[in-house]
Amino acid sequence: MKNSRVINFTVGLAMLVIAGCKSTKIIPQAENKPLPSSYSIGSDSTNAAAISWKEYFSDQNLINLIDTALANNFDALIALQRIQAANANVLFNKGALLPRTEVGARAAVWRFGLYTQEGAGNSTTPIYQGEIVPTNLPDYLVGFQSSWEADITGKLRNRKKAAIARYLATVEGKNWFITNLVADVATTYYQLQALDNELEIIKENILLQENAVSVVTTQKQANAANELAVEQFTAQLLNTKSLAVEIAQQILVAENRLNFLLARLPQRINRERTLFAQPIPAQIQTGVPSDLLRNRPDIKQAELELMAAKADVKAARAAFYPSLNINGSIGFQAFKPDLLFTTPQSFVFTLVGGLSAPLINRSAIKANFKGATAYQAELLYQYHKSILNGYVEVYNELNNINNLQKIYLLRNEEVNVLSQSIETSSELFRTGRATYLEVLLSQQNALNARLDFIDVRKRQLISNVNIYKALGGGWN
């Protein structure tokens, strides 16, 4: 009889396990596509991402600004708190693997009805030195209680693995934020320098145009020019002055945008206006595309989140299987306080082990498993997307750097030509061989060319920031 009960229990347990396995099929997932061996433009054995941002940037004012941002930026501080929360979750899941033990005391009074089995039995049962169990029975208990889920299916271990992976993912998320913060500060700083240079050029043109207005006014008085010429030159001067006010406002906004990144109130940003003195590396060392998997925090974060999702799937699958729970208690119990620690009469303990498997509420477990599996597939695609995005960003910036160098050389020649045209048109106008419209046009074209030249230089500096960020530099 005993053997048959064991066999029936084993068969029933096996049926539950088999039933659970039918609901845990893993959804097929896309294969990881390998990255190219190079960026086609060129690859190096070394990688600029390994360079510290303090070495990558040479402007001491910029370095000081980045230092301040890393120490004070509110989003950076928020990221640190997220790391602390994720670490607490690791400790919580680690503790779930250990037995839960509590110590406590209890005082109670029991009264059983006389017409019940307990009440009828107590009325004739001696409890201590011939004394019958009282109708109102006091009950005092002091002891320990413990419960433990033996992780025979790996459910708790996988939850712990998922928590650890998510903790590491938050660390990489903080690193990726730092990379972006360094790039944002540098980009805004270069934009501010470019605006300073634009304002300086505009002020130079204002002086030039004021001189032109004075000349054409004198010519009008000498009947060598008419009122229309004076009005046209004056209108151009007013337009340039309004442009100076607009640039000044843009400088104010850029300064405060940078102050916000530094988590401080509006104030002047210390900077040099020598935008063209900033060195640009002749060639950025990019390494090989596979370096992105190691250097870019966003790719590492996506990989760790995928690892966490895989562990979640395993934990969700384990919910279909039986779980083993062991409960026990030990302590002292008596109906009088002075008898509470009398041994062995007051000594009590319990030890219960139970094996249980889900039977009725399997739909909720199936839904949880399907959701975890779908989320794992989503994160797998996100991981592939982050790798592809990293490669495309580097590829685009490499081409951008090469093309901006060509544009820079062409714009420089254009500025030289148009600057010379201002002198030429002014001389011709004074001798009556050029109209005032030609002078105005040459001045306007030269101003636009110089502003465009500043913009190209700014784009070059920002592109070098972007390639550094795309390669995964700035966080270490």
Secondary structure as the mmCIF struct_conf table of DSSP 4:
data_model
#
loop_
_struct_conf.conf_type_id
_struct_conf.id
_struct_conf.beg_label_comp_id
_struct_conf.beg_label_asym_id
_struct_conf.beg_label_seq_id
_struct_conf.end_label_comp_id
_struct_conf.end_label_asym_id
_struct_conf.end_label_seq_id
HELX_RH_AL_P HELX_RH_AL_P1 LYS A 2 CYS A 21
TURN_TY1_P TURN_TY1_P1 LYS A 22 SER A 23
HELX_LH_PP_P HELX_LH_PP_P1 LYS A 25 PRO A 28
HELX_LH_PP_P HELX_LH_PP_P2 ALA A 30 PRO A 36
BEND BEND1 SER A 37 SER A 38
BEND BEND2 SER A 40 ILE A 41
BEND BEND3 SER A 45 THR A 46
STRN STRN1 ASN A 47 ASN A 47
HELX_RH_3T_P HELX_RH_3T_P1 ALA A 48 ALA A 50
BEND BEND4 ILE A 51 ILE A 51
HELX_RH_AL_P HELX_RH_AL_P2 TRP A 53 TYR A 56
HELX_RH_AL_P HELX_RH_AL_P3 GLN A 60 ASN A 72
HELX_RH_AL_P HELX_RH_AL_P4 PHE A 74 GLY A 95
TURN_TY1_P TURN_TY1_P2 ALA A 96 LEU A 97
BEND BEND5 LEU A 98 LEU A 98
HELX_LH_PP_P HELX_LH_PP_P3 PRO A 99 PRO A 99
STRN STRN2 ARG A 100 ARG A 111
TURN_TY1_P TURN_TY1_P3 LEU A 114 TYR A 115
BEND BEND6 THR A 116 THR A 116
HELX_RH_AL_P HELX_RH_AL_P5 GLN A 117 ASN A 122
TURN_TY1_P TURN_TY1_P4 SER A 123 THR A 124
STRN STRN3 PRO A 126 TYR A 128
TURN_TY1_P TURN_TY1_P5 GLN A 129 GLY A 130
STRN STRN4 GLU A 131 ILE A 132
HELX_LH_PP_P HELX_LH_PP_P4 VAL A 133 PRO A 134
BEND BEND7 THR A 135 THR A 135
STRN STRN5 ASN A 136 ALA A 150
BEND BEND8 ILE A 152 GLY A 154
HELX_RH_AL_P HELX_RH_AL_P6 LYS A 155 GLN A 221
TURN_TY1_P TURN_TY1_P6 ALA A 222 ASN A 223
BEND BEND9 ALA A 224 ALA A 225
HELX_RH_AL_P HELX_RH_AL_P7 GLU A 227 LEU A 261
TURN_TY1_P TURN_TY1_P7 LEU A 262 ALA A 263
BEND BEND10 PRO A 266 PRO A 266
HELX_LH_PP_P HELX_LH_PP_P5 ARG A 268 ASN A 270
HELX_RH_3T_P HELX_RH_3T_P2 LEU A 275 ALA A 277
BEND BEND11 GLN A 278 GLN A 278
BEND BEND12 ALA A 282 GLN A 283
STRN STRN6 THR A 286 THR A 286
HELX_RH_3T_P HELX_RH_3T_P3 PRO A 289 ASP A 291
HELX_RH_AL_P HELX_RH_AL_P8 LEU A 292 ASN A 295
HELX_RH_AL_P HELX_RH_AL_P9 PRO A 297 ALA A 318
TURN_TY1_P TURN_TY1_P8 ALA A 319 PHE A 320
BEND BEND13 TYR A 321 TYR A 321
STRN STRN7 SER A 323 ALA A 334
BEND BEND14 PHE A 335 LYS A 336
HELX_RH_3T_P HELX_RH_3T_P4 PRO A 337 LEU A 339
TURN_TY1_P TURN_TY1_P9 LEU A 340 PHE A 341
TURN_TY1_P TURN_TY1_P10 THR A 343 SER A 346
STRN STRN8 PHE A 347 SER A 356
BEND BEND15 ILE A 360 ILE A 360
HELX_RH_AL_P HELX_RH_AL_P10 ARG A 362 ARG A 430
TURN_TY1_P TURN_TY1_P11 THR A 431 GLY A 432
BEND BEND16 ARG A 433 ALA A 434
HELX_RH_AL_P HELX_RH_AL_P11 TYR A 436 ALA A 470
TURN_TY1_P TURN_TY1_P12 LEU A 471 GLY A 472
BEND BEND17 GLY A 474 GLY A 474
#
